[in-house]
Amino acid sequence: MRKINTILCKFTNKNWFRYYSGEYRIFHFPGISKAKEENNGVETVMSKIQLPSSKACVVLTEKIDEPSKKSRTPTKNVANTILKEPQECTVEKVENMPEKVKCLRPVPRLKPVTKLPAEYNPKPPEIPAIKLRDGYMMPMFGLGTWGSAPEKVEAAVKHAIKVGYRMFDCAHVYENEKAVGKAINKSIEECLVKRKNLFITSKLWNTYHHPDLVLEGCRRTLDDLNLSYLNLYLIHWPMGYKAGNELIPYDACGRVLTTRVDYVETWKAMEKLVESGYTRSIGVSNFNKNQIERIWKVAKIRPVVNQVECHPYLTQQRLMAFLKEKGIVLVAYSPLGAPARPWVKSEDPPVLEDNLIKTIAFSHGRTPAQICIRYQIQRGNVVIPKSVTPSRIESNFDVASFELTGQEMKMLDNLDRKLRLVALESVSNHPHYPFHDAF
Ligand SMILES: NC(=O)c1ccc[n+]([C@@H]2O[C@H](COP(=O)([O-])OP(=O)(O)OC[C@H]3O[C@@H](n4cnc5c(N)ncnc54)[C@H](OP(=O)(O)O)[C@@H]3O)[C@@H](O)[C@H]2O)c1
């Protein structure tokens, strides 16, 4: 019995299991190698063993009947086998971890690991930052807050700050900015973080598009967050809605009441927010190429980011290339495929369940979510996964200490199926609806 040789089989390298708030993951690869008879007497098994520090780890081992026999499993075959059937078979809580952890398959003479390997680093390195076109630095990774109930988001943001998150993506329409603000201010009071080290983004909602309402929209957010300035303020969508107290105003027939305010006029009012210090940077969200070009021509202050849906099923390659040319950063929202979106249909393919993503995850000893997040960072995009679950907040953050290969990045690019999950189809007849254009 020996650990799989990394030269022989890089793909099935030893995978250290990571601990996130007491959760550990067990992967099982049925048929990781050929049957013993077909494979020169070599059989691959996977086992879970307990480390003395009570951390769990998984070691892939090869079982060799005759010790002298060398495995001749070709790397290519193993990789092909993995591509078929990766499964994360268990997620368990480790509250009372038993003394002896049961192996997935009995492994004779398995020796306990006595020392953590040098590469095992429970403290993740810091998240990289990107320079915006106006000179400010923006962390490439932050916490999304859409759909986070106010009673949960306060704890989530506080936990995230403790874990190391420094960027938070907020919006008036998420109806939780007061709770997010409470967590931020408490964390500052408790000296967990300084305001100057945080990067807070929020967004002007569609009912505030009229230039006379832009300042009010921004002030409302600043009051709710209880902050004196934002780092980044975005026009949430190019389409304006009828102003008023209703976030989504409807007519008697259930149609959204919109306005024809030109977002270029809204943009000019956004520029004033920078000049008066309410926000440091301004940008847009859900804008297409032509809409950005229109702003670009007249802007005194040009948009620094465009926040758009982006994940392996909607890779946004053409929009990304256009934004890069302009020096605008793409902020990837719904990077995990927004699995909890209210309008999800049973036939929609879940991004996190994709076989290739799971395979790549296994080969790095990571979760599919970590692969989706790392994918965006390596493309040079900022990424903002949302979670209110402590273990996920931790694991999603732990993405700086591994790297996807060029080949893996290409394979992920090829998963693109132009699947838009946040389409706001109810206003697709609005003249500024952004998704009729190719990009
Ligand atoms: N500008 C825009 O128009 C716009 C539109 C959409 C989103 N956004 C922003 O982008 C952020 C992220 O997008 P999103 O919220 O749509 O979707 P997402 O980040 O792709 O997915 C969030 C969902 O995935 C779950 N999740 C988180 N980590 C996970 C993990 N490691 N494994 C499995 N599931 C996991 C979360 O559940 P739990 O919370 O229960 O853990 C949540 O239900 C939003 O929160 C918002 O800030 C902006």
PDBQT file of the ligand as one rigid body, heavy atoms in Angstrom, charges set to zero:
ROOT
HETATM    1  N1  LIG A 501     -25.917  43.725 -10.051  1.00  0.00    +0.000 N 
HETATM    2  C1  LIG A 501     -26.880  42.864 -10.104  1.00  0.00    +0.000 C 
HETATM    3  O1  LIG A 501     -27.895  43.033 -10.782  1.00  0.00    +0.000 OA
HETATM    4  C2  LIG A 501     -26.750  41.604  -9.293  1.00  0.00    +0.000 A 
HETATM    5  C3  LIG A 501     -27.595  40.520  -9.588  1.00  0.00    +0.000 A 
HETATM    6  C4  LIG A 501     -27.417  39.351  -8.848  1.00  0.00    +0.000 A 
HETATM    7  C5  LIG A 501     -26.436  39.290  -7.869  1.00  0.00    +0.000 A 
HETATM    8  N2  LIG A 501     -25.659  40.367  -7.594  1.00  0.00    +0.000 N 
HETATM    9  C6  LIG A 501     -24.642  40.345  -6.515  1.00  0.00    +0.000 C 
HETATM   10  O2  LIG A 501     -23.838  39.181  -6.665  1.00  0.00    +0.000 OA
HETATM   11  C7  LIG A 501     -23.907  38.407  -5.461  1.00  0.00    +0.000 C 
HETATM   12  C8  LIG A 501     -23.741  36.930  -5.754  1.00  0.00    +0.000 C 
HETATM   13  O3  LIG A 501     -24.698  36.450  -6.655  1.00  0.00    +0.000 OA
HETATM   14  P1  LIG A 501     -25.952  35.544  -6.220  1.00  0.00    +0.000 P 
HETATM   15  O4  LIG A 501     -26.296  35.826  -4.823  1.00  0.00    +0.000 OA
HETATM   16  O5  LIG A 501     -26.974  35.749  -7.261  1.00  0.00    +0.000 OA
HETATM   17  O6  LIG A 501     -25.495  34.056  -6.407  1.00  0.00    +0.000 OA
HETATM   18  P2  LIG A 501     -24.206  33.151  -6.095  1.00  0.00    +0.000 P 
HETATM   19  O7  LIG A 501     -23.197  33.886  -5.311  1.00  0.00    +0.000 OA
HETATM   20  O8  LIG A 501     -23.836  32.566  -7.389  1.00  0.00    +0.000 OA
HETATM   21  O9  LIG A 501     -24.868  32.020  -5.207  1.00  0.00    +0.000 OA
HETATM   22  C9  LIG A 501     -25.326  32.263  -3.924  1.00  0.00    +0.000 C 
HETATM   23  C10 LIG A 501     -26.032  30.999  -3.435  1.00  0.00    +0.000 C 
HETATM   24  O10 LIG A 501     -25.113  29.917  -3.394  1.00  0.00    +0.000 OA
HETATM   25  C11 LIG A 501     -25.072  29.351  -2.105  1.00  0.00    +0.000 C 
HETATM   26  N3  LIG A 501     -23.660  29.056  -1.806  1.00  0.00    +0.000 N 
HETATM   27  C12 LIG A 501     -22.696  29.921  -1.406  1.00  0.00    +0.000 A 
HETATM   28  N4  LIG A 501     -21.527  29.293  -1.258  1.00  0.00    +0.000 NA
HETATM   29  C13 LIG A 501     -21.739  28.003  -1.548  1.00  0.00    +0.000 A 
HETATM   30  C14 LIG A 501     -20.906  26.854  -1.543  1.00  0.00    +0.000 A 
HETATM   31  N5  LIG A 501     -19.628  26.945  -1.204  1.00  0.00    +0.000 N 
HETATM   32  N6  LIG A 501     -21.458  25.671  -1.904  1.00  0.00    +0.000 NA
HETATM   33  C15 LIG A 501     -22.766  25.594  -2.251  1.00  0.00    +0.000 A 
HETATM   34  N7  LIG A 501     -23.602  26.645  -2.270  1.00  0.00    +0.000 NA
HETATM   35  C16 LIG A 501     -23.095  27.833  -1.919  1.00  0.00    +0.000 A 
HETATM   36  C17 LIG A 501     -25.652  30.393  -1.171  1.00  0.00    +0.000 C 
HETATM   37  O11 LIG A 501     -26.319  29.762  -0.097  1.00  0.00    +0.000 OA
HETATM   38  P3  LIG A 501     -26.214  30.239   1.444  1.00  0.00    +0.000 P 
HETATM   39  O12 LIG A 501     -26.270  31.736   1.475  1.00  0.00    +0.000 OA
HETATM   40  O13 LIG A 501     -27.417  29.601   2.048  1.00  0.00    +0.000 OA
HETATM   41  O14 LIG A 501     -24.929  29.694   1.966  1.00  0.00    +0.000 OA
HETATM   42  C18 LIG A 501     -26.619  31.121  -2.067  1.00  0.00    +0.000 C 
HETATM   43  O15 LIG A 501     -27.865  30.458  -2.089  1.00  0.00    +0.000 OA
HETATM   44  C19 LIG A 501     -25.289  38.783  -4.914  1.00  0.00    +0.000 C 
HETATM   45  O16 LIG A 501     -25.471  38.376  -3.578  1.00  0.00    +0.000 OA
HETATM   46  C20 LIG A 501     -25.275  40.271  -5.134  1.00  0.00    +0.000 C 
HETATM   47  O17 LIG A 501     -24.484  40.920  -4.174  1.00  0.00    +0.000 OA
HETATM   48  C21 LIG A 501     -25.788  41.522  -8.317  1.00  0.00    +0.000 A 
ENDROOT
TORSDOF 0
